[in-house]
Protein backbone atom coordinates (compact mmCIF):
# COMPACT_ATOMS: atom_id res chain seq x y z
CA UNK A 1 0.00 0.00 0.00
CA UNK A 2 1.22 3.52 -0.71
CA UNK A 3 0.32 5.23 2.60
CA UNK A 4 -1.11 4.61 6.05
CA UNK A 5 -4.93 4.58 5.87
CA UNK A 6 -7.24 5.27 8.83
CA UNK A 7 -10.44 3.21 8.98
CA UNK A 8 -13.45 2.88 11.27
CA UNK A 9 -14.46 -0.50 12.70
CA UNK A 10 -17.80 -0.70 10.92
CA UNK A 11 -20.03 2.00 9.49
CA UNK A 12 -19.48 5.40 11.19
CA UNK A 13 -21.89 6.01 14.03
CA UNK A 14 -22.84 9.43 12.64
CA UNK A 15 -23.98 8.00 9.30
CA UNK A 16 -27.65 9.00 8.95
CA UNK A 17 -28.62 5.53 7.78
CA UNK A 18 -26.70 2.52 9.01
CA UNK A 19 -25.86 1.17 5.57
CA UNK A 20 -22.75 1.11 3.42
CA UNK A 21 -23.87 3.94 1.10
CA UNK A 22 -24.40 6.39 3.96
CA UNK A 23 -21.28 5.00 5.63
CA UNK A 24 -18.94 5.85 2.78
CA UNK A 25 -20.57 9.25 2.27
CA UNK A 26 -19.88 10.00 5.94
CA UNK A 27 -16.29 8.74 5.71
CA UNK A 28 -15.71 11.08 2.76
CA UNK A 29 -17.02 14.07 4.73
CA UNK A 30 -14.80 13.14 7.69
CA UNK A 31 -11.71 12.69 5.48
CA UNK A 32 -11.29 9.10 6.64
CA UNK A 33 -9.98 6.35 4.40
CA UNK A 34 -12.36 3.40 4.71
CA UNK A 35 -13.86 0.87 7.08
CA UNK A 36 -13.62 -2.65 8.42
CA UNK A 37 -16.71 -4.65 7.42
CA UNK A 38 -17.84 -6.28 10.66
CA UNK A 39 -18.89 -9.87 9.97
CA UNK A 40 -18.52 -10.66 13.67
CA UNK A 41 -21.97 -12.27 14.02
CA UNK A 42 -21.90 -14.00 10.65
CA UNK A 43 -20.72 -13.33 7.11
CA UNK A 44 -23.65 -11.54 5.51
CA UNK A 45 -23.64 -8.84 2.84
CA UNK A 46 -26.38 -8.21 0.28
CA UNK A 47 -25.78 -7.91 -3.44
CA UNK A 48 -26.53 -4.20 -3.18
CA UNK A 49 -24.05 -3.86 -0.29
CA UNK A 50 -21.43 -5.79 -2.28
CA UNK A 51 -21.82 -3.42 -5.22
CA UNK A 52 -21.63 -0.32 -3.01
CA UNK A 53 -18.46 -1.50 -1.26
CA UNK A 54 -16.80 -2.55 -4.54
CA UNK A 55 -17.51 0.89 -5.97
CA UNK A 56 -16.12 2.57 -2.84
CA UNK A 57 -12.90 0.54 -3.19
CA UNK A 58 -12.72 1.58 -6.87
CA UNK A 59 -13.11 5.19 -5.68
CA UNK A 60 -10.07 4.84 -3.42
CA UNK A 61 -11.45 3.70 -0.07
CA UNK A 62 -9.73 0.85 1.78
CA UNK A 63 -11.88 -1.98 3.15
CA UNK A 64 -10.94 -4.81 5.50
CA UNK A 65 -13.13 -7.55 6.99
CA UNK A 66 -13.42 -8.88 10.53
CA UNK A 67 -14.50 -12.52 10.65
CA UNK A 68 -17.03 -14.02 13.08
CA UNK A 69 -16.28 -14.23 16.79
CA UNK A 70 -17.25 -17.91 16.85
CA UNK A 71 -13.88 -19.21 15.65
CA UNK A 72 -11.68 -21.65 17.55
CA UNK A 73 -9.19 -23.68 15.54
CA UNK A 74 -8.29 -25.54 18.75
CA UNK A 75 -11.83 -26.57 19.74
CA UNK A 76 -12.24 -29.97 21.39
CA UNK A 77 -15.02 -30.98 18.98
CA UNK A 78 -13.99 -31.66 15.34
CA UNK A 79 -17.26 -30.18 14.07
CA UNK A 80 -16.44 -26.86 15.79
CA UNK A 81 -13.03 -26.80 14.14
CA UNK A 82 -14.62 -27.49 10.76
CA UNK A 83 -17.18 -24.73 11.34
CA UNK A 84 -14.36 -22.35 12.31
CA UNK A 85 -12.43 -23.13 9.12
CA UNK A 86 -15.61 -22.54 7.10
CA UNK A 87 -16.23 -19.18 8.79
CA UNK A 88 -12.72 -18.05 7.88
CA UNK A 89 -13.22 -19.23 4.29
CA UNK A 90 -16.61 -17.48 4.10
CA UNK A 91 -14.98 -14.24 5.30
CA UNK A 92 -12.24 -14.55 2.69
CA UNK A 93 -14.79 -15.24 -0.07
CA UNK A 94 -16.85 -12.20 0.92
CA UNK A 95 -13.65 -10.14 1.01
CA UNK A 96 -12.77 -11.21 -2.53
CA UNK A 97 -16.24 -10.19 -3.77
CA UNK A 98 -15.87 -6.66 -2.39
CA UNK A 99 -12.15 -6.32 -3.28
CA UNK A 100 -11.20 -6.01 0.38
CA UNK A 101 -7.56 -5.56 1.39
CA UNK A 102 -7.46 -8.23 4.09
CA UNK A 103 -9.43 -10.25 6.63
CA UNK A 104 -8.79 -10.68 10.33
CA UNK A 105 -10.19 -12.87 13.12
CA UNK A 106 -9.36 -14.32 16.54
CA UNK A 107 -8.00 -17.74 15.64
CA UNK A 108 -8.09 -19.98 18.72
CA UNK A 109 -8.20 -20.56 22.48
CA UNK A 110 -5.56 -22.56 24.35
CA UNK A 111 -8.26 -24.65 26.11
CA UNK A 112 -5.70 -25.63 28.76
CA UNK A 113 -3.39 -27.21 26.16
CA UNK A 114 0.35 -26.72 25.82
CA UNK A 115 1.09 -23.65 23.69
CA UNK A 116 3.31 -25.58 21.25
CA UNK A 117 0.56 -28.16 20.74
CA UNK A 118 -1.97 -25.41 20.01
CA UNK A 119 0.42 -23.74 17.58
CA UNK A 120 0.77 -26.99 15.63
CA UNK A 121 -3.01 -27.43 15.54
CA UNK A 122 -3.48 -23.89 14.24
CA UNK A 123 -0.84 -24.52 11.56
CA UNK A 124 -2.67 -27.68 10.47
CA UNK A 125 -5.94 -25.79 9.99
CA UNK A 126 -4.19 -22.95 8.19
CA UNK A 127 -2.77 -25.50 5.75
CA UNK A 128 -6.35 -26.40 4.84
CA UNK A 129 -7.55 -22.78 4.70
CA UNK A 130 -4.70 -21.52 2.52
CA UNK A 131 -4.89 -24.55 0.23
CA UNK A 132 -8.60 -23.94 -0.44
CA UNK A 133 -8.06 -20.22 -1.04
CA UNK A 134 -5.22 -20.98 -3.47
CA UNK A 135 -7.50 -23.34 -5.40
CA UNK A 136 -10.13 -20.59 -5.52
CA UNK A 137 -7.55 -18.05 -6.72
CA UNK A 138 -8.28 -15.89 -3.67
CA UNK A 139 -5.26 -13.76 -2.78
CA UNK A 140 -6.74 -11.72 0.08
CA UNK A 141 -4.39 -11.30 3.05
CA UNK A 142 -5.44 -13.69 5.84
CA UNK A 143 -4.54 -12.21 9.23
CA UNK A 144 -4.95 -13.82 12.63
CA UNK A 145 -5.30 -10.99 15.16
CA UNK A 146 -3.28 -10.51 18.32
CA UNK A 147 -5.64 -11.33 21.18
CA UNK A 148 -6.32 -9.52 24.44
CA UNK A 149 -6.53 -12.34 27.00
CA UNK A 150 -4.09 -14.95 28.21
CA UNK A 151 -6.63 -17.71 27.51
CA UNK A 152 -6.58 -16.89 23.79
CA UNK A 153 -4.00 -18.08 21.29
CA UNK A 154 -2.46 -15.10 19.54
CA UNK A 155 0.55 -13.34 21.04
CA UNK A 156 2.26 -11.19 18.44
CA UNK A 157 5.21 -13.61 18.50
CA UNK A 158 2.93 -16.58 17.74
CA UNK A 159 1.27 -14.77 14.87
CA UNK A 160 4.56 -13.66 13.32
CA UNK A 161 5.84 -17.25 13.58
CA UNK A 162 2.70 -18.54 11.86
CA UNK A 163 2.88 -15.87 9.15
CA UNK A 164 6.38 -17.00 8.18
CA UNK A 165 5.00 -20.42 7.17
CA UNK A 166 2.42 -19.25 4.59
CA UNK A 167 2.14 -16.93 1.63
CA UNK A 168 -0.63 -14.35 2.10
CA UNK A 169 -0.73 -14.85 5.89
CA UNK A 170 0.36 -11.72 7.78
CA UNK A 171 -0.31 -10.38 11.29
CA UNK A 172 -3.13 -8.11 12.32
CA UNK A 173 -1.60 -6.35 15.33
CA UNK A 174 -4.19 -5.05 17.76
CA UNK A 175 -1.90 -2.85 19.84
CA UNK A 176 -4.58 -2.37 22.50
CA UNK A 177 -4.86 -6.14 22.89
CA UNK A 178 -1.09 -6.53 23.23
CA UNK A 179 -1.11 -3.78 25.86
CA UNK A 180 -4.02 -5.36 27.79
CA UNK A 181 -2.75 -8.93 27.54
CA UNK A 182 0.60 -7.97 29.06
CA UNK A 183 -1.04 -6.14 31.99
CA UNK A 184 -0.11 -2.66 30.81
CA UNK A 185 3.20 -3.28 29.05
CA UNK A 186 3.72 -2.51 25.36
CA UNK A 187 2.78 1.11 25.80
CA UNK A 188 6.08 2.89 25.16
CA UNK A 189 7.82 3.94 21.96
CA UNK A 190 10.59 1.36 22.43
CA UNK A 191 8.10 -1.45 23.06
CA UNK A 192 6.08 -0.54 19.96
CA UNK A 193 9.30 -0.48 17.95
CA UNK A 194 10.12 -3.98 19.24
CA UNK A 195 6.95 -5.31 17.54
CA UNK A 196 7.76 -3.61 14.24
CA UNK A 197 11.35 -4.84 14.43
CA UNK A 198 10.29 -8.46 14.89
CA UNK A 199 7.85 -8.24 11.98
CA UNK A 200 10.38 -6.52 9.71
CA UNK A 201 13.23 -8.87 10.62
CA UNK A 202 11.12 -12.05 10.34
CA UNK A 203 8.70 -11.27 7.52
CA UNK A 204 10.54 -8.51 5.67
CA UNK A 205 9.68 -4.98 4.59
CA UNK A 206 6.68 -6.30 2.64
CA UNK A 207 4.88 -6.98 5.95
CA UNK A 208 5.52 -3.39 7.13
CA UNK A 209 4.43 -1.94 3.79
CA UNK A 210 1.20 -3.97 3.89
CA UNK A 211 0.18 -3.67 7.53
CA UNK A 212 -3.15 -4.14 9.29
CA UNK A 213 -3.55 -2.76 12.81
CA UNK A 214 -6.30 -2.17 15.35
CA UNK A 215 -6.09 0.69 17.85
CA UNK A 216 -8.51 1.69 20.63
CA UNK A 217 -8.50 2.78 24.21
CA UNK A 218 -8.77 -0.26 26.44
CA UNK A 219 -9.66 -1.26 29.98
CA UNK A 220 -7.91 -4.34 31.33
CA UNK A 221 -7.20 -6.39 34.43
CA UNK A 222 -4.62 -9.02 35.34
CA UNK A 223 -6.58 -11.39 33.06
CA UNK A 224 -6.31 -9.09 30.06
CA UNK A 225 -8.80 -6.98 28.14
CA UNK A 226 -12.14 -6.03 29.62
CA UNK A 227 -13.59 -3.52 27.15
CA UNK A 228 -12.69 -0.86 24.62
CA UNK A 229 -12.54 2.77 25.73
CA UNK A 230 -12.28 6.17 24.08
CA UNK A 231 -8.57 6.86 23.55
CA UNK A 232 -8.39 10.01 25.69
CA UNK A 233 -10.19 8.18 28.54
CA UNK A 234 -7.61 5.37 28.58
CA UNK A 235 -3.89 4.96 29.21
CA UNK A 236 -3.22 3.87 25.60
CA UNK A 237 -0.14 5.78 24.45
CA UNK A 238 -1.32 6.28 20.88
CA UNK A 239 1.03 9.21 20.25
CA UNK A 240 4.20 7.18 20.73
CA UNK A 241 2.60 4.33 18.80
CA UNK A 242 2.02 6.58 15.79
CA UNK A 243 5.58 7.89 16.10
CA UNK A 244 6.75 4.28 15.83
CA UNK A 245 4.55 3.78 12.75
CA UNK A 246 6.25 6.83 11.22
CA UNK A 247 9.76 5.73 12.19
CA UNK A 248 9.31 2.34 10.48
CA UNK A 249 7.53 3.90 7.48
CA UNK A 250 4.62 1.51 8.03
CA UNK A 251 1.92 1.52 5.34
CA UNK A 252 -1.45 -0.19 5.29
CA UNK A 253 -4.67 0.00 7.31
CA UNK A 254 -5.16 1.25 10.87
CA UNK A 255 -8.66 0.38 12.11
CA UNK A 256 -10.02 2.33 15.07
CA UNK A 257 -12.12 0.20 17.43
CA UNK A 258 -12.83 2.79 20.14
CA UNK A 259 -16.51 3.20 21.09
CA UNK A 260 -16.48 6.57 19.25
CA UNK A 261 -14.98 5.03 16.11
CA UNK A 262 -14.89 8.00 13.75
CA UNK A 263 -13.84 10.59 16.34
CA UNK A 264 -10.84 8.55 17.46
CA UNK A 265 -10.02 7.56 13.86
CA UNK A 266 -9.86 11.28 13.05
CA UNK A 267 -7.77 11.91 16.17
CA UNK A 268 -5.30 9.21 15.07
CA UNK A 269 -5.12 10.43 11.48
CA UNK A 270 -4.69 14.09 12.41
CA UNK A 271 -1.94 13.31 14.93
CA UNK A 272 -0.15 11.03 12.47
CA UNK A 273 -0.24 13.68 9.73
CA UNK A 274 1.14 16.25 12.18
CA UNK A 275 4.32 14.22 12.76
N, C-alpha and C positions, 0 to 999 in steps of 0.2 A: 504494500500500500504506500501511497506517496506522502501521506501526512498522518498525524494523530487525530482521529475522529472522536467526537463526544456524543454519546447516544443515551437515550432514556430507556429504562427497563420497562418496556410496554408503551402503550399510547400515552402521550402526555395527559396529565390530570386536568389541565385547563382546556383540552380540546372540547368544543361544544357538544359534539356527538362522539361517543366512545367507539369510533370505527377508524379504520386505517386512513380513509380519505381525509377526515378531519384531523387525524393524528399528524399526517405529513404536512398538511397546511399549517398546523400550529408549530411544528418543528421549524418550518421555513421562517415563520414570523419571529421565532425565538433565536434564529441563527444557530440551531443545533444540527447535527450531521446525520441523524438517523435514529433507529430504535432496535431494541431486542424484542423479537416476537416471542411472547410468553406462552409456550405450549405446556405450561407446568401441570395443568390438570387434564392433559390430553392433546394430541396433535390434531387440531381442527382449524381449517381455514377454508372459507368458501371460494368458489371460482371467482366471484367479484373481488374478494379480498386479495386473492392471488394476483389478479390482473393489476390491482391498484399498487400492490407492493412491488411487483415487477417494474411497473412504470416509474415508481419512485426511485428504484435502484438505477434505472436507465437515466433518470434525471440527476443522478449524482449522490443520492442518499446511500448510506451504508446500513445494511440490515444483518443482524445475527439472530439466532434462534436458541431459546432455552428449552431443553427437553423436559419431559414429565418428571415430577418428583418421585414417582413410584418406580425407581430403578435401583436394583441391587444385584450386581454381577457376582456377588458372593452369597446369595440367598441359599438357605438350606434346601429348599424345594426346587428340583430341576425345572418345574413349570414356571416358577417365578423368575428364574434366570432366563429362560426362553422368552418370557414376556418382556423382561428388561431389554434383552437384545433387540426384540421387535420394536420396542418404543424408541430406542436409539436409531434404528433403521428408518422408522416412520418420520422421525425428526429430520434426518438427513435427506429423505426423499422430499419432504415439504420444503426444506431449505433449497434443494436443487430447483424446484418449481418456481420459487420466488427469487432465484439468483442471490441467495444469501451468502454472506462472506464466510460464516462458520457456525457450528452448533456447539453448545456446551450443556453439561449435565453433571449431576453428582453420581459417581459411578458405582460406589459400593460401600458396605459397612463391614467392619472387621468381624462382627458376630462372635467375638471371643477367640477367634483363630489367630494363629501366629502371623505376623505381618508379611513374612516372606511367602507363606502359603497363600495368603490372600492376593499378593502381587501376582503370583503365578496363575491363579484362577482368573484374575482380571485380564492378564495377557492372553490366556486361552480364549476368552470371549471376544477380545479385540481382534484376534486372528479371524474369527468368524465374521465379525462386523465388517472389517476392512476388506476381506475377501469378497463378500456380497457387494459392497459398494464399488469395488473395482470391476466386478462383473457387470454392474449397472452403469458403469462409466460416470460415477458420481464422485467428483473431486473436491467436494466441500471439506473444509478443515473440520476434523472431529476433535473436540477438546474436552477432556475430563477437567472438571473445575476443582480448584483447591477448596477443601471443605473446612467448616468452622468448628467442628467438635472432634474430640479425641476418639470417639466411637466410629467415626467415618473414615474410610480409606480416602486418601487424597491429600497428603502433605505435598508441598511444592517439589520436594526431592523425589517422591514417588512418581509424580506426574511427569517430571522431566525424564526420569529413567524409562518410563513407559513410552514417552514420545520418541525416544531415540530408536525404538524397535520398529517403528512403522512410518511409512510415508503418509503424509496428510494428517498425522496425529500430532498436535501441538498443545501446550498448556493453555488453559484459561486461568489466569491468576486473579483470584479474588483477594485483594490485599487486606480487606477488612476481615475476611475469614482467617487468613494467616495470622493477623494481629490478635484476633479473638482466641484462636486455637492455642496460641502460645502464651496465653494469659497476660497479654499486654506487650509482648515483645514485638519485633518487626514493626517499629513505629518511628525509626530514625533514618536519616539519609543513608548512613552506612549500611544499615540492615536492608533497606530497599535495594541498594546497589548490589548487595550480596545475591539477591534473587536474580537480578538481571545478569550478573556475572556468570552464575551457574548456567542459566539458559543460553547465554551467548557462547560460553566455553564448551557446553555439551551439545547444543543443537545448532550452533552457528548463527551468523548475522541474520540469516533468513527468518529465524524465529523471532528476532527483535524487530525486524522490518514488517512482520506480519503477526502482530500481537493481538491478544484479546484479554481485556482486564475488566474486573468489576471493582467499583469503589463505592463505599457508603460509610456513613457513621455507623458505629456498632456498639451495642451493649453486650457485655460478656461476664462470665463468672469463671471459676476454676475449671468448670467443665466445658468451657468454650462459649460459642456465640449464644446469645439469648434473643436479640432482635435488632433490626436495623434502626438507626437513628438519623436525624438530620445532621449533616457534617459539623456544623458550628455548635451543636449540642452534644458532641461526642469528643473523645480524646484522639480521634483519627488525625494523624499528622499529614493531611493531604498536600500541604505546601511542599514539604520535603520530598514527598513521593513524586510529585510532578517535577520537581527539580531533578530527581533521579531519572525520570522518563526523558527529560531534556538532555541530561548528560550522556545517556546511552543512545540518543537519537532514535528512540523507540517510535515505531509507526504502527498503525492499526486502529483497533476500536477500544474505547474506554466506555463501559456501560455504567451509568449511575443507578444504583439500587436504593438510594435513600428514600424515605417516605415521601419527600417532596421532589420527585425525580427530576423534573425539568429545572427547578430552581438550583438544585445542587449541580446538575449537569452544566448549567450556565456558569455557576461559580467556578467549577473546575476548568472549563474552557477559557474563561476570562483570565483566571490566574495563570494558566499555562501560557496563553498568548502574551502575557505581560513579562514573562521571563526572558 
